[in-house]
Amino acid sequence: TNVCVADCKFCAFYRRPKHHEGYVLSFEEIGAKIDECKEIGGVQILLQGGHNPYIPFEWYLELMRYIKRHHPIHIHGFSPSEVVFFHERFGIPVPEIVRQLREAGLDSIPGGGGEILVDRIRERVAKKKAQTEEWLGVQEEAHRQGMKTSVTMMYGLGETNEDRIEHLLRIRDVQARTGGFTAFICWPLQPEGTDMADMPKTDAVTYLRTLAMGRIICSNIPNLQSSWVTMGLKVGQVALRFGANDFGSLMMEENVVSAAGTTYRATIAEMERAITDAGYAAKRRRQE
């Protein structure tokens, strides 16, 4: 669903409740997308959505069961921000939400909604969404229950270099305690069409430096993903020399970043060519 009450200033994807462009996909529509994915060799779906106050929690659980019953695939879904929203909306403790989602079929949790894990920044750009301790708390709880997760950073929100480093130190500390992060992904704000459209776009050099800092500080996170989706294939390729060892996945459909006007696309062949031209061997990695 794109219906959301978080009102994040950096998002061009969401629509407020009752907006004529708001939607909720049916189970059947989601199932059709999964079948399309599996037909071309896909092994995982990323399932995220807006903070929609009109969807009952049981709907999400039933969706997991429906997928596992009719369209079995690895489900990487429900970011920490969504889990915190479920906790606030339905009054269910976070550990119980994670447990119920996992038992219904959720396999791993994506790091969406991380942005910058410094409350001073989060309160300015996404004050209605999970703050730092809440967001990291969901990650740790998922790890405690045996689930793997990814972790992200979206920079360029007016934060300082110190803020970015604090973010990296916080996630490194969680990883040292739990070992539950499989991958780190960072990318710059895409300001077009958002309430932050006046923010200057950061350049490729800033991206590569940020990525390299992530590899140095978060050396205990095994995979560092190149964000060619926001930066383009050439910068994504160079990123492999700046600490990234993961070129990301082929995406059949992406709705959030593209809503802000960023529309880099690539085929598997183009991605493999970029990897081999950079001097590396292209291999599919497991979910771990």
Buried (B, 14 or more C-beta within 10 A) or exposed (E): BBBBBBBBBBBBBBBEEEEEEBBBBEBEEBBEBBEEBBEEEBEBBBBBBBBBEEBEBEEBBEBBBBBBEEBEBBBBBBBBBBBBBBBEBEEBEBBEBBBBBBEBBBBBBBBBBBBBBBEEBBEBBBEBBBBBEBBBBBBBBBBEBEBBBBBBBBBBBBBEEEBBBBBBEBBBEBBEEBEBBBBBBBBBBBBEEBBBEEBEEBEBEBBBBBBBBBBEBBEEBBBBBBBBBBBBBEBBBBBBEBBBBBBBBBBEEBEBBBBBEBEBEBEEEEBBBBBEEBEBEEEEEEEE
